[in-house]
Amino acid sequence: MNEREKKEQRSLPPCPNPQCSQSRVVRNGSHRGRPRYCCRTCKTYFGETQGTPMYDLKTPAAKVAQALLVVMRRGSLRAAEEITGHTYETISAWLKRAAAHAEALTQVLASDVHLSQVEIDEFWSFVQKKRGQLASRTLTLTQTIKHRDEHGRLLSVEICAMLGTTMEPTGTVHVERLNGALRDRLNALTRKTHAFAKRDATFDALVGLQLFDHNFHRAHRALRLPGGDDRHRYHHRSPAMALGLTDHLWSFHELLTTRVPITP
Ligand SMILES: [Zn+2]
């Protein structure tokens, strides 16, 4: 490949085939006004948005990203409907696409993470008129017993093994904090309110995208490092940055336009 060809390759989307040895993408006409491409090496034909949640959507990615941001920050689809002007059903469809993509992307990025300890906590909420109780997990590995005096003051914490051998002193403080953050941010999870998700799929998508938001999008104060650049005192990091999965804070626009490798 000469310099001119290399420069041209940089302006074109890369070949989406993970098995492709060398991406040699050329333009290949258009479909419904959108450009299509072909990789000369592996003969994969693809569109600009293939493998992303934007595939086959007419709305620009920036507007979809904006609507999703409103859902995540305001905690409800109704709020996003009112603010952005898109219908509830449309935003719900975008939310499900984005959540499924966020999960696939997280799988790809986090495939090399080795876990030494996992915190599990039960987490429940109601969907549609409090008929179904979701995600009630009863798996218990260790039991934490808090001993208190008659005034309710904490005296000591006892941790004993319920299943398997005794582990390193553990607790559920991190997962409890994450559950707390989710309850703060999503109306459907807030305690003692009338809000609830109408369908399981919407509930799962809301929680899924909120987890992506938490891990990749938001900078966490406890993870910041001193010594940013000339203008910033701190280098702000998300949990994914702290784990070395990515080197920057993601945005919803980036999520919507980043392709997960597809097989032809
Ligand atoms: Zn290829």
Boltz pocket constraint, residues with backbone or C-beta under 6 A from the ligand:
constraints:
  - pocket:
      binder: B
      contacts: [[A, 15], [A, 16], [A, 17], [A, 20], [A, 21], [A, 22], [A, 23], [A, 24], [A, 39], [A, 40], [A, 41], [A, 42], [A, 43], [A, 44]]
      max_distance: 6.0
